[in-house]
């Protein structure tokens, strides 16, 4: 039986399931592929907390910490 591996980076059982689930959800939304609102390429990534930039056209926008809203 194969298990799906999620990014937990050393969060063992001492942190509890609810904390690990929240961490996994935040990390997966952070690493999701995003499309640039201006040029449409999928090279839109987070530069810093709340700052998102397209590597192709250089478009910068401020948004939330883990996702653009």
VOLOFI-507039 format. One line per field, with one value per atom (N, C-alpha, C): x, y, z; residue number from 0. Coordinates in steps of 0.001 Angstrom, whole numbers, always signed. Example, Ala and Ser with C-alpha at 12.3 -4.5 7.8 and 13.67 -1.06 7.14 Angstrom:
<zapas>
c1: +13190  +12300  +13200  +12850  +13670  +12900
c2: -5690  -4500  -3300  -2250  -1060  +30
c3: +7800  +7800  +7800  +7080  +7140  +7870
seq: 0  0  0  1  1  1
</zapas>
This chain:
<zapas>
c1: +835  +0  +885  +634  +1421  +704  +1479  +925  +1281  +404  +727  +1624  +2704  +3632  +3301  +3124  +2864  +4063  +4216  +5362  +5147  +5799  +5650  +6943  +8061  +9351  +9600  +9583  +9966  +8879  +7651  +6567  +6116  +6603  +6291  +4972  +4726  +3451  +3253  +4302  +4142  +3379  +3235  +2523  +1031  +585  -832  -1276  -2406  -2866  -3401  -4072  -4665  -3586  -2509  -1416  -738  -524  +108  -768  -2075  -2981  -3006  -3018  -2997  -1695  -572  +730  +800  +291  +305  -562  -1727  -2620  -1978  -1352  -701  +463  +1246  +2398  +1974  +917  +475  -129  -838  -1353  -231  +814  +1956  +2699  +2854  +3632  +2814  +1528  +680  +1117  +882  +1226  +196  +673  -213  +33  -1029  -949  -836  +45  +240  -1007  -1515  -2700  -2455  -1218  -934  -616  +391  +836  +302  -186  -765  +214  +1489  +2462  +2341  +2859  +2803  +4093  +4769  +6013  +5784  +4611  +4212  +4499  +5454  +5892  +5987  +6074  +6193  +7642  +7877  +9223  +9485  +8537  +8608  +7184  +7016  +5690  +4776  +3767  +2786  +3180  +4360  +4797  +4968  +4244  +4252  +4772  +5569  +6175  +6200  +5974  +6087  +7534  +8123  +9517  +9655  +8583  +8646  +8499  +7428  +7172  +7558  +7861  +8280  +7137  +5906  +4733  +4767  +4626  +4655  +3324  +2855  +1598  +1706  +982  +932  -347  -241  -1403  -1262  -1901  -1812  -491  -231  +1056  +1213  +159  +282  -406  -1279  -1987  -2356  -2703  -3098  -4608  -5050  -6503  -6898
c2: -1175  +0  +1245  +2131  +3358  +4485  +5322  +6493  +7736  +8709  +9995  +10752  +11284  +12029  +13502  +14133  +15563  +16248  +17509  +18257  +18590  +17876  +18139  +18625  +18428  +18954  +18842  +17655  +17445  +17687  +17806  +17949  +16564  +16102  +14768  +14725  +13623  +13458  +14401  +15021  +15880  +17169  +17526  +18749  +18529  +17315  +17034  +17091  +16479  +16379  +17700  +18471  +19712  +20704  +20794  +21695  +21221  +19918  +19387  +19560  +19420  +19616  +21074  +22002  +23421  +23794  +23259  +23525  +22981  +21772  +21165  +21953  +22419  +23196  +24525  +25206  +26486  +26293  +25255  +25010  +24600  +23820  +23404  +24574  +25481  +26657  +27602  +27651  +28502  +27994  +26692  +26110  +25814  +26146  +25888  +26764  +26256  +27021  +28114  +29321  +30452  +31079  +31619  +32258  +33766  +34396  +35836  +36541  +37539  +38252  +39073  +39473  +40329  +39513  +38634  +37938  +36513  +35927  +34592  +33448  +33731  +32647  +32058  +30862  +30192  +30390  +31491  +31783  +32863  +32858  +33837  +33245  +33828  +33246  +34297  +33836  +34725  +35131  +36433  +36964  +37091  +37660  +37820  +37660  +37837  +37689  +38772  +38348  +39269  +39926  +39642  +40237  +39126  +39250  +38259  +38893  +38139  +38687  +37644  +38117  +37253  +37305  +36141  +36084  +36416  +36292  +36522  +38001  +38646  +40037  +41047  +40589  +41495  +42171  +41737  +42311  +41964  +42978  +42780  +43208  +42449  +42756  +42369  +43080  +42753  +41996  +40968  +40143  +39570  +38440  +37796  +37029  +36477  +35834  +34526  +33701  +32395  +32303  +33237  +33229  +34654  +34837  +36160  +36251  +37307  +37470  +38905
c3: +0  +0  +0  -982  -1080  -362  +288  +959  +178  +215  -386  +572  +70  +915  +808  +1928  +1971  +2598  +2291  +2794  +4268  +5141  +6572  +7208  +6559  +6994  +8497  +9009  +10395  +11414  +10994  +11961  +12374  +13488  +13960  +14702  +15383  +16074  +17257  +17737  +18920  +18624  +17339  +16987  +16803  +16645  +16482  +15035  +14760  +13391  +12857  +13689  +13177  +12748  +13491  +13125  +11853  +11730  +10532  +9296  +9454  +8323  +7883  +8844  +8487  +7792  +8283  +7685  +6267  +6061  +4742  +3773  +4231  +3377  +2977  +3935  +3638  +2680  +2882  +2021  +614  +504  -829  -1595  -911  -1615  -1996  -1188  -1505  -2735  -2849  -3942  -5197  -5179  -6341  -7511  -8720  -9921  -10118  -10370  -10586  -11936  -12483  -13791  -13596  -14354  -14287  -14799  -14069  -14534  -15795  -16033  -17195  -18442  -18373  -19590  -19703  -18623  -18679  -18525  -18279  -18115  -16707  -16548  -15253  -14456  -14656  -13941  -12888  -12298  -11297  -9924  -9194  -7930  -6835  -5606  -4464  -4266  -4149  -3930  -2434  -1720  -273  +266  +1561  +2149  +1589  +839  +281  -1016  -1552  -2815  -3848  -4963  -6021  -7297  -8060  -9267  -10369  -11592  -12765  -13240  -13426  -13860  -15342  -16100  -17534  -17883  -17389  -17783  -16708  -15493  -14438  -13696  -13908  -13250  -11771  -10907  -9467  -8876  -7897  -7246  -5772  -4917  -3492  -3224  -2428  -2110  -715  -486  +812  +927  +2094  +2335  +1568  +1502  +869  -473  -773  -2049  -2430  -3664  -4123  -3963  -3319  -3150  -3412
seq: 0  0  0  1  1  1  2  2  2  3  3  3  4  4  4  5  5  5  6  6  6  7  7  7  8  8  8  9  9  9  10  10  10  11  11  11  12  12  12  13  13  13  14  14  14  15  15  15  16  16  16  17  17  17  18  18  18  19  19  19  20  20  20  21  21  21  22  22  22  23  23  23  24  24  24  25  25  25  26  26  26  27  27  27  28  28  28  29  29  29  30  30  30  31  31  31  32  32  32  33  33  33  34  34  34  35  35  35  36  36  36  37  37  37  38  38  38  39  39  39  40  40  40  41  41  41  42  42  42  43  43  43  44  44  44  45  45  45  46  46  46  47  47  47  48  48  48  49  49  49  50  50  50  51  51  51  52  52  52  53  53  53  54  54  54  55  55  55  56  56  56  57  57  57  58  58  58  59  59  59  60  60  60  61  61  61  62  62  62  63  63  63  64  64  64  65  65  65  66  66  66  67  67  67  68  68  68
</zapas>
